[in-house]
Amino acid sequence: MSPGPGVRLYLLRHADAGDPDAWSGPDADRPLSEKGVAQAERLGRHLARADVALRQFVSSPKLRARQTAEIVAQFVGGSVALDERLAGSLTLRVVDELVRDAEARGGLVLIGHDPDFSEALTALVGGAPIGMKKGAIARVDVRSFEPGGGDLRWLLPPALVPGT
């Protein structure tokens, strides 16, 4: 499972969607909360100001992930595609398939859910467990989609994203 040199991968956990127990509809239809919309907008503005080259977004079709992807992509000029594989269990094999299907060599952003994203990030970079807060984004430079095959370059939790 080697992607070749130069795969820059971003993992973005969807922003805040409120209390799932307070939601009465299907989980896939649970939207971002006001807090989540603000988190995604703040992140999008920050990434645009930092000139982080993100053009290709692949999102879980669940509404909260899709909304996060669309908001952030709007700020950086990216396009969003949906993929059911991001709505379920996320293994390194699935991440590898997503990267290959997108023919990505740099700047691919995957948007999805926890605990899958924290577990995939931990497996990809190896070592102690790495948790991703709602609205967090991580950049990983990937050598291979084997355990420990990536280098964590940065992890930005929403609390550290500069405000408006």
C-alpha positions, 0 to 999 in steps of 0.5 A: 500500500505505497502511494509513492512520494509526496502524498500530502493528506489532510484529515478534517473531523466534522465541526460541532453538530450538537448533542446527538441524543437531542437529535430526533431524526436519522443520524446521517441528517444531523446538521452542524450546530451554530457553533459548528458553522462558526468553527468551519467558517473560522477554519476556512478563513484561517486556511485561506489566509495561511494560503494552504493549498486545499483544492480537493475535498472528499467528504462523508455524505452525512450532513454534518461532514458535508456541511463542514467540507462545503464551508471550508472549501468555499473559503479556499476555492476547493471542490467537494465530492462525497464518498460513502466509505467515509461514513463507515469504518475508516481503515488505512486500506480505505484511506489508501483507496480514497487517495488512489481514487482521487489520484491525489498527490497533494492537498487532498482533504478527507472529511469524516467522523470519530472515532474513525479519524482519530484511530486512522490518524494514530495508525498512520503516524504510529505511537500514542493515541492522537485524538481529533476534536470536532472541527480539528484538521491534521496534515500528514505527509504519507510515505505508505499506508502502513502503520507508522507510514506517515509523518504528522506535520501539524494538528490544529484543534478548533480552539487554536484557530484564530478568530474572526 
